[in-house]
Amino acid sequence: MSNMRKIILILLLSVILVSGCDKIESNKGLLEGKVTIYKCNSMSMAAYPCGLEENTEEYKLRKIIVYDKEIIDFHPKEINLDSNGNYNIKLNPGKYIIDINYYVNEMKFIDRKTDYFRDKSSDVPKEIVIEKGKKVSYNIKIENWGPE
């Protein structure tokens, strides 16, 4: 077999293998979005709105939580955010509820004396539908009412 035929055969096999991988991935859908955190304090109101959080470490503390709506799922999927607040995950087609891990305090649990959540968002929880081979984009705004 000539070198040219070998090269063509290798290229043809590569294309078949790559297209086979795409078929596996096309059975899923993609959920993606961006989380934006706004730093708020007791002075935050119409005259003094919450400001955009500039500390990228704050994004690493948050996660997107995905619950399968069709199955009672005691182990939801947790999606980490990158330092800019972006997230994405491939999911099987179906209905899901997305939420955030409400960051409460430095120890990450509810202070029973105040029952005070630092994070608030009117964007979640949210029901979404994932379809095979399609992308769903959903952005989330979080108000962080942490210590001043």
Residue frames as qw, qx, qy, qz and C-alpha x, y, z in Angstrom:
[[0.000, 0.891, 0.453, 0.000, 0.00, 0.00, 0.00],
 [0.417, 0.506, -0.033, 0.754, 1.40, 3.38, -0.96],
 [0.252, -0.184, -0.453, 0.835, 2.06, 6.11, 1.58],
 [0.266, -0.101, -0.169, -0.944, -0.68, 8.26, 0.02],
 [0.620, -0.304, -0.614, -0.382, -3.28, 5.50, 0.50],
 [0.520, -0.272, -0.656, 0.476, -2.16, 5.04, 4.12],
 [0.055, -0.070, -0.219, 0.972, -2.57, 8.76, 4.79],
 [0.456, -0.176, -0.355, -0.797, -6.04, 8.79, 3.19],
 [0.642, -0.296, -0.704, -0.070, -7.06, 5.70, 5.17],
 [0.384, -0.222, -0.551, 0.707, -5.85, 7.26, 8.44],
 [0.138, -0.005, 0.027, -0.990, -7.67, 10.51, 7.70],
 [0.556, -0.229, -0.536, -0.593, -10.86, 8.64, 6.81],
 [0.601, -0.313, -0.704, 0.211, -10.72, 6.59, 10.03],
 [0.214, -0.118, -0.383, 0.891, -10.08, 9.77, 12.04],
 [0.338, -0.125, -0.193, -0.913, -13.19, 11.43, 10.57],
 [0.649, -0.288, -0.637, -0.299, -15.30, 8.34, 11.35],
 [0.519, -0.254, -0.641, 0.505, -14.03, 8.21, 14.95],
 [0.040, -0.061, -0.216, 0.974, -14.59, 11.93, 15.53],
 [0.471, -0.185, -0.335, -0.795, -18.10, 11.84, 14.07],
 [0.630, -0.288, -0.721, -0.010, -18.87, 8.82, 16.27],
 [0.322, -0.208, -0.531, 0.755, -17.89, 10.87, 19.35],
 [0.204, -0.058, -0.056, -0.976, -20.19, 13.68, 18.24],
 [0.565, -0.289, -0.613, -0.470, -23.11, 11.26, 18.09],
 [0.520, -0.333, -0.686, 0.385, -22.60, 10.29, 21.73],
 [0.157, -0.210, -0.287, 0.921, -22.48, 13.96, 22.78],
 [0.276, -0.138, -0.345, -0.887, -25.45, 14.92, 20.61],
 [0.469, -0.423, -0.768, -0.101, -27.65, 12.69, 22.80],
 [0.357, -0.519, -0.475, 0.614, -27.30, 15.37, 25.47],
 [0.112, 0.900, 0.230, 0.354, -28.17, 19.02, 25.73],
 [0.493, 0.130, -0.305, 0.804, -26.11, 21.86, 27.15],
 [0.299, -0.900, -0.316, 0.009, -26.99, 24.15, 30.04],
 [0.556, 0.104, -0.114, 0.817, -24.81, 27.22, 30.26],
 [0.131, -0.917, -0.295, -0.233, -24.92, 30.68, 31.69],
 [0.357, 0.373, -0.348, 0.783, -23.32, 33.38, 33.75],
 [0.474, -0.709, -0.480, 0.205, -23.79, 34.24, 37.40],
 [0.209, 0.585, -0.123, 0.774, -23.34, 37.88, 38.36],
 [0.511, -0.512, -0.559, 0.405, -22.87, 38.74, 42.03],
 [0.002, -0.750, -0.043, -0.660, -23.83, 42.14, 43.36],
 [0.419, -0.113, -0.607, 0.666, -22.38, 43.25, 46.71],
 [0.304, -0.718, -0.325, -0.536, -25.08, 44.83, 48.87],
 [0.309, -0.050, -0.636, 0.706, -25.12, 46.37, 52.33],
 [0.052, -0.622, -0.664, 0.413, -27.53, 48.16, 54.65],
 [0.066, 0.568, -0.049, -0.819, -27.19, 51.32, 52.54],
 [0.067, 0.020, 0.795, 0.603, -28.19, 49.49, 49.33],
 [0.333, 0.623, 0.605, -0.367, -31.48, 50.89, 48.09],
 [0.520, 0.764, 0.347, 0.160, -32.70, 52.90, 45.13],
 [0.042, 0.983, -0.180, -0.007, -30.36, 55.82, 45.87],
 [0.146, -0.660, 0.736, 0.031, -27.40, 53.52, 46.61],
 [0.932, 0.157, -0.165, -0.284, -27.81, 50.35, 44.52],
 [0.864, -0.311, 0.351, 0.185, -25.79, 47.20, 45.03],
 [0.176, 0.786, -0.499, -0.318, -22.42, 47.26, 43.32],
 [0.876, 0.330, -0.343, -0.072, -20.88, 44.63, 41.07],
 [0.805, -0.515, 0.264, 0.130, -18.71, 42.17, 43.05],
 [0.398, 0.806, -0.435, -0.038, -15.10, 42.60, 41.96],
 [0.362, -0.500, 0.779, -0.110, -13.57, 39.81, 44.07],
 [0.647, 0.250, -0.604, -0.393, -13.38, 36.79, 41.73],
 [0.112, 0.129, -0.932, 0.320, -12.92, 34.48, 44.74],
 [0.496, 0.125, 0.436, -0.741, -16.58, 35.10, 45.61],
 [0.727, 0.296, -0.330, -0.525, -17.58, 33.23, 42.42],
 [0.434, 0.270, -0.857, 0.062, -15.61, 30.17, 43.43],
 [0.204, -0.040, 0.762, -0.613, -17.71, 29.86, 46.62],
 [0.654, 0.265, 0.201, -0.680, -20.93, 29.51, 44.64],
 [0.183, -0.023, 0.936, 0.298, -22.30, 26.52, 42.74],
 [0.605, 0.052, -0.270, -0.747, -25.23, 25.91, 40.44],
 [0.380, -0.031, 0.886, -0.264, -27.35, 23.03, 41.75],
 [0.503, 0.135, -0.528, -0.671, -29.29, 20.95, 39.19],
 [0.498, 0.022, 0.770, -0.397, -32.13, 18.68, 40.31],
 [0.131, -0.080, -0.845, -0.512, -33.71, 16.18, 37.92],
 [0.489, -0.046, 0.183, -0.852, -37.43, 16.99, 38.06],
 [0.773, 0.049, -0.462, -0.431, -38.52, 13.59, 36.74],
 [0.757, -0.071, -0.606, 0.236, -36.62, 11.59, 39.36],
 [0.533, -0.839, 0.041, -0.101, -36.49, 12.16, 43.07],
 [0.718, 0.426, -0.312, 0.454, -32.79, 12.83, 43.14],
 [0.611, -0.777, -0.061, 0.139, -31.09, 13.03, 46.51],
 [0.620, -0.329, 0.290, 0.650, -27.77, 13.63, 44.76],
 [0.408, 0.890, 0.151, -0.133, -28.20, 16.76, 42.64],
 [0.725, 0.329, 0.058, 0.602, -25.48, 17.81, 40.24],
 [0.288, -0.859, -0.039, 0.421, -23.26, 20.64, 41.45],
 [0.637, 0.601, 0.132, 0.465, -21.63, 22.89, 38.86],
 [0.492, -0.495, -0.058, 0.714, -18.65, 25.02, 39.80],
 [0.298, 0.947, 0.113, -0.040, -18.41, 28.56, 38.50],
 [0.689, 0.258, -0.070, 0.674, -15.23, 29.87, 36.96],
 [0.351, -0.351, -0.275, 0.823, -13.71, 33.09, 38.33],
 [0.104, -0.029, -0.258, -0.960, -15.92, 35.12, 35.97],
 [0.516, 0.155, 0.475, -0.696, -19.14, 33.39, 37.02],
 [0.609, 0.289, -0.502, -0.542, -19.56, 31.23, 33.91],
 [0.546, -0.142, 0.795, -0.221, -20.90, 27.68, 34.09],
 [0.662, 0.285, -0.435, -0.539, -21.88, 24.84, 31.75],
 [0.450, -0.163, 0.862, -0.166, -22.88, 21.19, 31.94],
 [0.423, 0.075, -0.719, -0.547, -24.06, 18.55, 29.50],
 [0.482, 0.001, 0.657, -0.579, -27.34, 16.96, 30.61],
 [0.143, 0.252, 0.926, 0.243, -29.63, 14.23, 29.36],
 [0.255, -0.346, -0.380, -0.819, -32.87, 15.53, 27.83],
 [0.396, -0.509, -0.749, 0.152, -35.53, 16.21, 30.46],
 [0.231, -0.856, -0.135, -0.443, -36.90, 18.70, 32.96],
 [0.604, -0.045, -0.463, 0.647, -34.65, 20.12, 35.64],
 [0.289, -0.941, -0.171, -0.046, -34.80, 22.62, 38.48],
 [0.597, 0.319, -0.264, 0.687, -31.75, 24.84, 38.79],
 [0.455, -0.879, -0.141, -0.031, -30.81, 26.69, 41.95],
 [0.317, 0.682, -0.479, 0.452, -27.75, 28.06, 43.72],
 [0.654, -0.300, -0.562, 0.408, -25.99, 26.98, 46.89],
 [0.189, -0.914, -0.110, -0.341, -27.04, 29.84, 49.11],
 [0.541, 0.226, -0.464, 0.664, -23.84, 31.04, 50.70],
 [0.488, -0.768, -0.406, -0.083, -24.72, 31.81, 54.28],
 [0.318, -0.913, 0.255, 0.013, -21.60, 32.77, 56.18],
 [0.164, 0.705, -0.689, -0.039, -17.90, 31.99, 56.21],
 [0.351, -0.217, 0.896, -0.165, -18.68, 28.56, 57.68],
 [0.328, 0.065, -0.707, -0.623, -21.28, 27.89, 54.93],
 [0.238, -0.403, -0.883, 0.014, -24.25, 27.02, 57.10],
 [0.257, -0.732, -0.325, -0.541, -27.27, 28.80, 58.50],
 [0.095, 0.182, -0.574, 0.793, -26.76, 30.80, 61.66],
 [0.283, -0.490, -0.823, -0.059, -29.71, 29.50, 63.67],
 [0.164, -0.503, -0.427, 0.733, -29.89, 32.70, 65.73],
 [0.182, 0.488, -0.096, -0.848, -30.57, 34.92, 62.73],
 [0.636, 0.390, 0.663, 0.062, -31.50, 32.39, 60.01],
 [0.187, 0.856, -0.101, -0.472, -29.87, 34.90, 57.68],
 [0.801, 0.302, 0.363, 0.367, -28.92, 33.98, 54.14],
 [0.247, -0.545, 0.234, 0.766, -26.23, 36.19, 52.64],
 [0.043, -0.050, 0.682, 0.729, -27.26, 35.36, 49.06],
 [0.472, 0.508, 0.527, -0.492, -30.61, 36.25, 47.58],
 [0.007, -0.155, 0.658, 0.737, -31.82, 35.75, 44.00],
 [0.618, 0.354, 0.317, -0.626, -35.19, 36.08, 42.33],
 [0.488, 0.480, -0.581, -0.439, -33.84, 34.14, 39.31],
 [0.462, 0.088, -0.883, 0.011, -33.81, 30.77, 41.09],
 [0.501, -0.031, 0.840, 0.207, -35.16, 28.21, 41.60],
 [0.468, 0.499, -0.255, -0.683, -36.05, 27.90, 37.91],
 [0.797, 0.164, 0.581, -0.016, -37.45, 25.02, 35.87],
 [0.212, 0.609, -0.528, -0.552, -35.67, 24.41, 32.58],
 [0.915, 0.248, 0.291, -0.126, -36.14, 21.89, 29.79],
 [0.191, -0.560, 0.687, 0.423, -33.10, 20.32, 28.13],
 [0.851, 0.445, 0.110, -0.257, -33.54, 18.95, 24.61],
 [0.841, -0.039, 0.385, 0.378, -31.25, 16.62, 22.72],
 [0.590, 0.282, 0.300, 0.694, -28.52, 18.53, 20.85],
 [0.017, 0.845, 0.227, 0.483, -29.75, 21.96, 22.00],
 [0.393, 0.077, -0.418, 0.816, -28.30, 24.65, 24.23],
 [0.318, -0.841, -0.415, -0.138, -30.13, 26.44, 27.06],
 [0.354, 0.296, -0.296, 0.836, -28.61, 29.65, 28.38],
 [0.448, -0.786, -0.395, -0.160, -29.70, 30.95, 31.76],
 [0.304, 0.423, -0.361, 0.773, -28.06, 33.83, 33.58],
 [0.559, -0.639, -0.517, 0.110, -28.48, 34.36, 37.31],
 [0.064, 0.664, -0.240, 0.705, -28.10, 37.53, 39.39],
 [0.651, -0.421, -0.557, 0.298, -27.22, 37.12, 43.05],
 [0.152, -0.834, 0.145, -0.510, -27.41, 39.83, 45.68],
 [0.681, -0.061, -0.572, 0.454, -24.82, 39.19, 48.37],
 [0.352, -0.826, -0.038, -0.439, -25.85, 40.79, 51.66],
 [0.795, -0.087, -0.415, 0.433, -22.68, 39.91, 53.47],
 [0.468, -0.687, -0.204, 0.516, -20.82, 41.83, 56.13],
 [0.284, 0.955, 0.058, 0.062, -19.92, 45.38, 55.19]]
